[in-house]
Amino acid sequence: PNFAGLLLGITNGLGNISSILAPLVAGFVVTDETSKEQWMVIFYICAATFFFGNLMFLMFGTAEVQPWNNTLEEIEKSSDDENLSTQDDDIRDGRLAKVM
């Protein structure tokens, strides 16, 4: 894939937003650090976030190469390949002879 590095950078950048928000949310939800119930809320928030992200991947993710992956050179090459002759060619004695 031609854009793997770019896509990885974007997804890691967005994914790291959670590392900024997690302490803020935990500080807001957990007022008593010894309370199991408050920490369970944090656990459920994290579990729901991961579940939602995985669900989106399962619904919309695919292993097929996307059309926007092709570079301009590959597109031009494939259009040139379509214009090639479909007749069978045979090379004998270093000369090109048409096979009828």
Secondary structure, 3 states (H helix, E strand, C coil): CCCHHHHHHHHHHHHCHHHHHHHHHHHHHCCCCCCHHHHHHHHHHHHHHHHHHHHHHHHHCCCCCCHHHCCHHHHHHHHHHHCCCCCCEEEECCEEEECC
